Amino acid sequence: MSEIVSSATIRHLRGSAQKARLVVDLIRGKRVGEAQWVLASTKKYAAAPIKKLLDSAIANAIDKDASVNPDQLIVRSVFVDEGFRMKRVRPAPMGRAYRVQKRTCHITVQLGREE
């Protein structure tokens, strides 16, 4: 297995980790160009921030080593961790209150060279 060329992380992204994992699973192991195309054509909330994150990881690879060809990079690993939950209160019938949890997540993308 080749080494990791670069990585990028987004923290405290609004939206649940479960929903972000649906998008992340689409690009794992793909070439960078193909992954960008998949994210651009996916109609999920998390697709736009993940595409921005992938672009950032590509820029990090180029900054780190100018000889890197972006066409030869692949998404080596990408994972989603659960972030903190914002607790809110929603009014309920008969003077009660329901608790609402607004979830966040952290996403990490790691790029590697193609063998």
BANU-176019 format. One line per 10 residues: number of its first residue (from 1); their letters; for each residue x, z, y of N, C-alpha, C. Coordinates in steps of 0.05 Angstrom, whole numbers. Example, Ala and Ser with C-alpha at 12.3 -4.5 7.8 and 13.67 -1.06 7.14 Angstrom:
<nodes>
1) AS) 264 156 -114 246 156 -90 264 156 -66 ~ 257 142 -45 273 143 -21 258 157 1
</nodes>
This chain:
<nodes>
1) MSEIVSSATI) 17 0 -24 0 0 0 18 0 25 ~ 10 -16 45 27 -19 69 22 5 87 ~ 41 8 106 38 30 125 17 25 146 ~ 9 46 159 -10 43 181 5 34 206 ~ -5 12 218 8 1 242 -1 16 267 ~ -27 20 269 -38 35 292 -64 47 285 ~ -73 65 303 -99 78 299 -112 84 326 ~ -138 88 325 -152 96 350 -176 114 341 ~ -183 132 359 -205 151 353 -224 153 376 ~ -249 154 369 -270 160 390 -282 187 381
11) RHLRGSAQKA) -285 204 401 -296 231 395 -322 235 410 ~ -340 251 399 -365 259 411 -383 235 418 ~ -384 216 399 -402 193 402 -430 203 396 ~ -449 198 415 -477 205 410 -488 189 387 ~ -502 202 369 -513 189 345 -502 203 321 ~ -517 202 299 -509 217 275 -487 203 260 ~ -472 218 246 -450 207 229 -461 189 207 ~ -485 196 197 -497 181 175 -503 152 184 ~ -513 150 209 -520 123 219 -494 107 226 ~ -474 121 236 -449 108 243 -435 98 217
21) RLVVDLIRGK) -438 113 195 -425 105 170 -436 78 160 ~ -462 73 165 -474 47 157 -459 24 170 ~ -451 27 195 -437 5 209 -408 4 200 ~ -395 27 197 -367 29 189 -362 16 162 ~ -381 20 143 -379 9 116 -378 -21 116 ~ -388 -34 137 -388 -63 139 -361 -75 144 ~ -343 -59 157 -317 -71 165 -293 -60 150 ~ -297 -40 133 -274 -29 118 -261 -49 100 ~ -234 -53 103 -219 -71 86 -219 -100 96 ~ -233 -106 117 -234 -134 127 -212 -140 147
31) RVGEAQWVLA) -207 -166 151 -188 -174 172 -200 -167 199 ~ -182 -163 219 -191 -155 245 -210 -174 258 ~ -204 -200 257 -221 -220 269 -249 -221 256 ~ -250 -218 230 -275 -218 216 -291 -193 222 ~ -277 -170 224 -290 -145 231 -302 -146 259 ~ -288 -158 278 -298 -161 306 -324 -178 305 ~ -323 -199 290 -347 -217 288 -371 -202 276 ~ -366 -187 255 -387 -171 242 -399 -151 261 ~ -382 -137 276 -392 -117 295 -408 -129 318 ~ -399 -153 327 -413 -166 349 -441 -176 340
41) STKKYAAAPI) -444 -182 315 -470 -192 306 -488 -171 293 ~ -479 -146 292 -494 -124 280 -512 -112 302 ~ -537 -108 295 -556 -97 314 -561 -67 309 ~ -540 -52 310 -542 -23 306 -531 -10 331 ~ -540 14 337 -531 29 361 -501 33 361 ~ -490 40 338 -461 47 337 -443 23 336 ~ -453 -1 334 -436 -25 331 -419 -30 356 ~ -431 -27 380 -417 -33 405 -393 -13 409 ~ -397 13 407 -374 31 410 -353 27 388 ~ -361 20 364 -341 16 343 -325 -9 348
51) KKLLDSAIAN) -338 -30 359 -323 -54 366 -303 -48 388 ~ -311 -33 408 -293 -24 429 -269 -8 418 ~ -275 9 398 -254 25 385 -235 7 370 ~ -245 -13 356 -228 -32 342 -210 -48 361 ~ -221 -56 383 -205 -70 404 -183 -52 414 ~ -189 -26 417 -169 -7 426 -147 -4 406 ~ -154 -3 380 -134 -1 359 -116 -25 358 ~ -127 -49 363 -111 -74 364 -92 -72 387 ~ -101 -64 411 -84 -61 434 -62 -41 430 ~ -68 -19 415 -48 1 409 -26 -11 391
61) AIDKDASVNP) -34 -28 372 -15 -41 354 4 -59 370 ~ -7 -74 389 9 -92 405 28 -76 424 ~ 18 -54 435 35 -38 453 58 -25 437 ~ 52 -17 413 72 -3 397 94 -22 388 ~ 86 -47 380 106 -66 370 97 -94 379 ~ 111 -106 398 103 -131 410 104 -154 390 ~ 118 -151 368 120 -173 348 96 -174 329 ~ 77 -155 332 54 -154 315 35 -178 321 ~ 27 -192 300 8 -213 303 -20 -202 296 ~ -39 -202 316 -65 -190 311 -80 -204 288
71) DQLIVRSVFV) -74 -229 283 -88 -244 261 -80 -233 234 ~ -58 -219 232 -49 -209 206 -56 -180 201 ~ -71 -168 219 -79 -140 216 -105 -138 201 ~ -107 -117 185 -132 -112 171 -140 -83 176 ~ -166 -77 173 -176 -50 176 -169 -35 151 ~ -148 -20 152 -137 -6 128 -156 17 121 ~ -163 34 140 -183 55 134 -198 61 159 ~ -223 69 155 -240 76 178 -259 98 167 ~ -262 120 182 -279 141 172 -293 155 195 ~ -315 167 189 -333 181 208 -335 210 201
81) DEGFRMKRVR) -330 227 220 -333 256 216 -356 266 234 ~ -368 287 226 -390 299 242 -379 314 265 ~ -390 311 289 -382 325 312 -400 349 317 ~ -399 359 341 -416 382 348 -445 373 351 ~ -463 393 350 -492 387 354 -501 400 379 ~ -515 385 396 -527 396 419 -554 407 412 ~ -558 433 416 -584 445 409 -602 445 433 ~ -626 434 429 -646 433 450 -672 445 439 ~ -691 451 457 -716 463 450 -738 445 459 ~ -757 440 441 -780 422 446 -805 439 444
91) PAPMGRAYRV) -823 436 464 -848 451 463 -865 443 439 ~ -878 463 427 -895 458 403 -922 471 408 ~ -941 465 391 -968 476 395 -969 506 394 ~ -989 518 407 -994 547 406 -971 563 417 ~ -957 553 437 -936 568 451 -910 570 435 ~ -908 556 413 -883 557 398 -863 537 409 ~ -839 538 397 -819 519 405 -804 508 380 ~ -800 482 379 -784 471 357 -756 466 367 ~ -738 470 348 -709 465 355 -702 437 348 ~ -689 423 367 -680 395 363 -649 395 364
101) QKRTCHITVQ) -638 382 344 -608 380 343 -601 351 350 ~ -586 347 371 -576 321 379 -548 318 368 ~ -544 302 349 -519 301 334 -499 282 347 ~ -473 288 342 -451 271 351 -432 266 328 ~ -413 247 331 -394 242 310 -368 233 322 ~ -347 234 305 -320 225 312 -313 202 293 ~ -303 180 304 -296 157 287 -266 150 291 ~ -253 145 269 -224 138 269 -220 111 254 ~ -205 93 267 -199 67 255 -168 66 252 ~ -159 58 229 -130 54 224 -125 26 214
111) LGREE) -107 12 228 -101 -16 221 -74 -18 207 ~ -72 -37 188 -47 -41 174 -42 -71 172 ~ -18 -78 163 -10 -106 160 -20 -116 133 ~ -25 -142 132 -34 -155 107 -10 -160 90 ~ -13 -156 64 9 -161 45 12 -191 41
</nodes>
